[in-house]
């Protein structure tokens, strides 16, 4: 009996040490960047720090990534589209990386589902996709005050860079988060998103490139919801000209064209339309 208890005791000591050791291995080899749920974000971060010949840059959510995959190389457009959950703050950081890498931009495309602009940087998915990837000494000095204030609402933020957390898909229990998953109800644009887009506009003035904000296709059943969204923060944040054509350019499609209400079954069918009609 004593031997059994002793073995259990040894096991309980060795197991966490083993787990931590494995986490360190994945951390320092960088292998976790290929295995975690947020792998697409690590991919676009790496791409954002690369020198490219193309002068057109595309940022977007996961639907934007369907239309212009970030794992493919294009001679004319560099896609850093990834996931809505990194928010406009994450998009700004990617843009800043891209410029600091010595790239020249003539056009920046922001390709997003209308509901992506509601991102208020305080939901559960932000832990996985934003905190683990961007809450580092490299990026924290660039966070806007409105973003930092929202991140304070995310529980266990202080351990997001712990190897056992960063290299796995663990996130805090969903009951600890706002049930709205960080989205401002009925608003088209959160203040956080507006602040970050204006920061992108500052870079566009400084580096002489234009910004085109484009909508991804939307399921027809969401049409009334989209058109009823409160757009007042567009004007209040001096973004009227940026969103001038956004709503009239939305393509509403029948349910059969979508996998889950947001993502397209055949995104390749619409890519050429965007290039020839909307990305001029």
N, C-alpha and C positions, 0 to 999 in steps of 0.2 A: 504493500500500500504506500509506504514511504517513497519507494522508487517511482511509483506511478505519479505521486504528487510532485516529486522532484522533477520528473520529466515534463509534466504539465507546466511547472514554474519556468523551466528552462525554455520551453517552447514559447511561452508568453513573452519572454524577454527577447528571444531571437527573432520572432515574427515581425514586430515593428521595426527592428533594426534592419532586417532583410528588406522590408517594404521601403524603408527610407533609402537604403542603398540602391535599390532598383530605380527609385525616383531620381536619385542623383545621377545615375548612369544615363537615364533618358534625358535629363536636363542638360548635362554637359556634352553629350553627343548630339543633342538637338533632335534626336529621333522622335520625341514627343510631338514635335511640330507636324509630323506626318500622321500621327495616330489619334490625336485629340479631336473633339468635335469642331473646335475652332481652327482646324488645319488650313482652311481656305484663307483665313486672315493672315496667318504666318506666311503663306505663299505670296499674298499681295504686298505685305511689308517688304519681303525680299525683293520683289519686282520693283517696288517703289524706290529702292536704293540702287537700281541698275541704270546704266546709261543706255538710252535708246535713240535710234535714228528718227523714229516716228515723232511727229509734232502734235499729234492729237491724242489727248488723254481722256479716258472714260472712267468715271467713278459711279458705282451703283450698288443696289441691294442684290439679293439672290436671284431676282427675276432679271435684273440687268446682267448678272453673271451668266444666266442661261442664254441671253441674246448675244452677249459678247464674252465668251469664256475667258477667265483669267489664267487658265492653264495653257492657252494657245497663244502663239506669237503671230502678230499681224504686222504687215509692213507699213500700214498707215495709221492704225489706232492701237494704243497700248491700253489694255483693259486692266483696271485694278478693282473691278466690281467684286464684291464679296458677300456681305450680309448686312441686312438692315440694322442688326443689333449693335454694330460699332458706332452707330449714330453719325451725325454730321461732324462731330468732333473727330471721330476716327477717320472720316473722309478727309477732313482738313489736314490731319497729321500725315496721311498718305500723300496728299498734294504737296505738302511742305517737304517731305522726303524726296519726292520726285524732282522738285526744283533744286534742292540742295545737292542732288546727285549730278547736277550739271546739265539736266535736260532742258530743252527749249520747247515751249508750248505755244501753239497758235490758237488752239481751241480746246476748251475743257467741257466735256459733256457730263451732266449730272442726270443719270438715267434711273428713275425711281418710281415705284408704285406710289400713288397719291397718299396712301396711309403710312408710308415710311417717314414722311416729314413730321408725323406726330411724335416720333421718338423723343422722349424727355430724359433719357439717360438715367433712369432709376428702376428699371425692371430686372427680373431674375436673369434673363438671357444676357444682360450687359455684363454680368459676372463672368460668364464663360467667354464671350466674344470680345469684350472691351477691357475689363479689368486685368484678366490674365495676360492679354497681349500688349496693352498700352500703359498699364499702371506701373511704369518703371521710371528710373531716374532720367532716362533719355527723353521721355515724353511729358512727364508731370509738369515741368516748368512751362509747357505750352498750353496747358489746360486753361480754358476760359473760366472765369469766376463762376458763371452760371452753371457750368459743367461740374466743377468741383463741389458746388453746393448740392447738386443732385446726387453725386457719387457718395456723399456723406450718408445718404439714406440707405445705401446698400449694406446689409449686414455682413460681418466677417471680411470686410474689405482689407483689413490689415494682414490677412494671411493668404491673400490671393497669389503672392509670389513664392509662397512656401513650396519647395519641390514636390511634396506629396499632393499638393493642390494643383499647382501649375501644370504638372505632367499628366494629370488625369482629367476626367470629365466631372469631377465632384463640384457641385454648387450647393449653396445653402438651401435648406428646406423651403419649398415654394410658399408655405404659409407665412413666412417672414416678410414676404414682399407684397407690394401693392397689387391688388388683383387685376388692375388695368395693365400690368406689365409695362409700366413706364410710359404709357401713352395718354396724352391729354384728351379727354373725352370730347368728341364733336369738333375739336379744333383741327384744321388742316395742317397748321404749322405750329410747333412748340416754340417757345422763346429760345430754348437752347439751339434748336435747328436754325432759327433765324440768325442768332448771334454767330454761329459757325459759318453760315453761308456768307454773311457780311465779311468775315475774316478771309474767306476765299476770294471775295471781290477785291479786298485790299491787295491780295497777292496778284490778282489779275491786272490791277492798275500798275503795280510795281514792276511786273514782268511782261506787261503788254500782251495779254491774251484775252480772248473773249470767252464767255461762259454761256452755254446753252442748257437750259433745264428741260428735260424730256420726260414724258410719262411712259411707263411700261403698260402693256395691254391689261385691261381690267375685266373681270367677269361681269356680265350684264346684270346679274342679280345685285351687284353692289353699286349700280349706277345712281340710284336715288340717294344712297348714303354718301357717295362721293360728292355729288352735286350740292348736297345740303351742308357740307362741312363749312364751318365758320372760317372765312379767309381774312378776317380783319387784321391779323398780325402781318400779313403781306404788306399792306400799305403802311402800317405803323412802323415797320422796319425798313422802309424804303426799298422794297423788293418788287414793286409793281411791274417794272419793266422786265425783270427777270422771269416772272411767271405770266407774262402777257399772253402767250400762246399755249401755256401748259394745259389748261382744261379743255380747250377746243381741239387739242391734238390727241386727247385720250381715245384709244381704240377700245370699244366695248365689244367683247366676244361672248358667244354662247358657252354654257357650262362645259360642253363636250371638248372644248379647246384647252381645258385646264386639268391638271392632276389633282389639285387640292383646293381650288378656289383662288389661288394666287399664282402658282407656277404653271408654265405652259407645257402642254404635251409635246408640241413640235416647235420649239423656239426658232429653229433654223428657217421656218417658213416666213418669219417676220423680219429677220435680220436685214435682208436686202431692202425691204421697205424703209427701214429706219435710215439706212445709209443713203438711199436715193431721194427720200422725201423729207425727212426730219433733221438730218445731220448736215445740212448745207450751211 
